[in-house]
Amino acid sequence: MSENREILRLENLTIGYKNKNSVKEVAKGINARLLKGELTCLIGPNGVGKSTLMRTICAFQQRLGGNVFIEDKELDFYSDSELAKKIGVVLTQRPQIQNMSVQELVALGRSPYTGFWGTLTKSDKEIVDNSLSIIGIECLKERMIQTLSDGERQKVMIAKAIAQQTPIICLDEPTAFLDFPSKIETMQMLQRLCKEQSKTVFLSSHDLELALQLSDKIWLMQHSGLTIGTPQEVAASGALSTFIEREGITFDKELLRVKICK
């Protein structure tokens, strides 16, 4: 893979929390990159810092050290409006929105391009409609947000990120509220975005086997460090076995399957 496919790079990144009296490091020495047109899944145990890493990459949280580069430009040198044209973000939290239709919420994804008054052009409206179509929720466009199920809301937030038309889309647990068929459909849709539109999709997930089957790259984050590679490479390294295996639970490196011993 050529270097010109790199779109995001982490250099000796330290993540964590800082207040007036203390600094708490969650992870340090993180070196990694995302490539154009690839679906990368971030997996690991609870509490290891996956959401902290995601928020730091998206500039929602200040890094403690090291650097984040997007298209070889340091994150600190992007204005908010410039960054909004580079990274679309979908977080796990439910949107606290009332009295707004699905179509109106997805249209907010166009705000980096519509200027102060937020007036949608014909092209903007077509992008919004296409984003609804990609997710398969055209039938919901007139519904009010507060009437949706958690799974429907999650799909709407993904459509909003698609409408934002950024080269990178970051998603924190995008399948968290979905039933199993919808989890698969959502992951397949994100995979198609990468292949058909050369998007870079970076997501955290607890749906381990889906991540292993559908992602191009895996970032396995553990307290001992970050293991990066294709699903097959990370499995062959033994890192997945260390993460998964417990008494009564084994991991098949060849089939990339978790096995429960009865």
N, C-alpha and C positions, 0 to 999 in steps of 0.2 A: 504494500500500500504506500502510495507516494505521500510525501510530506504535505503537498498542497491540499490534501483532503482534510487536514487538521483544521478544526474550527474553534475548539476550546482546549486550553491547556492549564493544568495546575502545576505550579512549581513550588516545592517545599512548603506546601500550604499547612498552616496551623489553624484549627477551628476550635471554637469554644465560646465562653461568655466572659464579659468584663463588666465590672461595676466600679464604683468609687473606691471600694476597699479590697477587692480581690479579683483575681483572674483564674478562671477554671478552664484548663485545656481539656478538650474532648478527644482530639486526635491531632497528630503533628507529622511533619515530613511526608505529606501526601503529594505524590507526583503521578499525574495521569493525563490523559487526553481523550477528547471525543472527536470522532471523524464524521465528515459529511455523509449523509445517507445511511447512517447506522443507528440501530436500536440498541441502546445500552441499558442494562438493568442493574440497579444497585440493590444488593441483598446483604443480609447480615442479621445478627441477633438484635432483639430489642435493647435499646439503651446504648448502642454502640456509637451513635452519632450520625445516622443516615440522614435524618431530617435536618440536623445542624449543617451537614455538608451541603445538602440541597439548598438550604436558605442562604448559605454563604456564597455558593456559586451564582445564585440569582440576585445577590446584593441586597437581600432582605436582612442580612446579619453581617456585621463587620468581622472580617478575618482577624486573627491574632498575629499572623505572620505569613510570610511567603506571598505569592502572587497568583492571580487568576487572569488569564489572557483570553480574549475573544477575538478571533481573527488577527492574532498577533498584537492586539492593542490591550494595554493593561486596563482592568476593570475600572479602576479609579478615574480614568480619563474619559469615561463615557458619561454623558449627561443622562438624566432620567429618561428624557424623550428618546435619546439615541438607543439606550438600553432596551426600551420598550419595543424597538424595531428589530432587536436581536434575539431576545428571549421571551417566549410565552410561558406562563407559569400556571399550573393547576395544583392547588394545595388540597389537603385532605379535609380541612375545616369546611363546614357547611356555610354557604354564602348567607350573610345576614341581610337579606333583601326582601322587601315587601312591595306589593303593588307595582310590579314590573313584569312585563311579558317575557317569555323565553326569547322571542325575536329581539326585543329591546336589549336584553342582557347580552346576547351574542353580539349585537351591534356595538357594544362597548369595546369589543376587541378591535374595532376600527379607530378608536380614539387617538392612537399615536399619529394618525394620518389626516384626521378631520379638522384639526385646528381648534381654536378657542371655542367656537360656537358648536362644534360637534355635528355639523350638517353633513348628512350622508349623500354622496353622489349616487348616480345610477350604478356605477361600478362598485361602490361600497356595498350597496344593497344586494347586488348579485353575489358578492363575496360572502355576505352573511347567509344568503339563501343556500349557496353551495356548501358552506360549512355545516349548516343544519342537515343537508342532504348526505354529506360524507359520514356523519354520525348516525344518520337514519332517524332523525327526530323532527322531520318536517311537520309531522302531525301534531307536535307539541307547540308550535311556534306562537300560537295565540294564547296558550295557557299562562296563568300567573305563576310566578316562581313559588309562592307559598303553597300552591296546590300540588306540587310535584313530590314524588317519592325521593328518598336519598339517592337511589340509583339514577333516576331521571335527572336530578340536579347535577350529579357528577358528569353525565353525558353533556349537559348544557355547558358546563364549565370547560370541557374539552373542546366543544364546538367554538366557544369564545376564543380559546387559545389558537385554534386553527384560523379563525377569522382575523387574528392579529398578524398573520402571515410573516412570522419570524422564521429564520433559518433553524433556530434551536427551540425545542419545546421541552420543558422540564415538568415532570408530574410526580407528586408525592402520593404514593398509594392510589393510583387512578382507578383501580378495580375494587377498592375497599368495600363499597356499598352495593356491588353488583352480584346478581346470581351467577352460577357457574357458566351457563351458556353466554351470558353477557360479558363475563370476564374474558372468555375466549374471543368473542367478536371484537371487543375493545382492543385487545392485544393485536389481533390480526389487522384491525384498522390502522393502528399505530405503525405496524410493520409495513403496511402498504404506503403510508405517508412517506416513510423513509425511502422505499424503493421507487415509488412513482413520482415523488416530488422532491427527492433528495433532501428531505428534512433530517435533522439530527434530533432524535428523541432520547431523552435521558429520564428514566423513571426509577423510583424505589418501589419495591414490591415484596410482600410476604408470600405471594403465589409462586413458590419455588419452581415447581415443575413447568408451569407455563413460561416463566422467565427462561429456564434452561432450553425449552423447546423453540421459543420464538425470537429470542434476542440474538444479535450479532456478537455482542460482547457482554461479559459479566464483570461487575466490580463487586467482589466479595469483601465486605468491610468487617473486620474483626478487631478485637482489642490488640491483637498481635500485629496488625497492619492491614494493608489493602492488597488483595490478589486480583490481578487483571488478566483477562484473556478471553478467547472464545469459550463457550460452555465446555467444550471438549478439553481445552487446555487447562481450564481451572479444575475440572474433574481429575484430569491426569496428574495434576500437581499434588493431589491428596488434600487440598484445602477444603473442598466441598465435603469430603468424608469426615474431616475433623469438625466441621460446622454442624453436620447433620446427625452423625451417628451417635446413638445412645444405646442403652440396654433395650433390646427389642426392636431397634431401628437400624437398618443398614442402607447403604447407598450403592447402587449399581453404576460404576463409572462408565461402562460401555453404553448402557441404555439411558443413562441420565435419569434414573428412576429411584424414588425412595421406596424401600420395602419394609413393611411392618411384619415382624415375626409373631405368629400366633402361639 
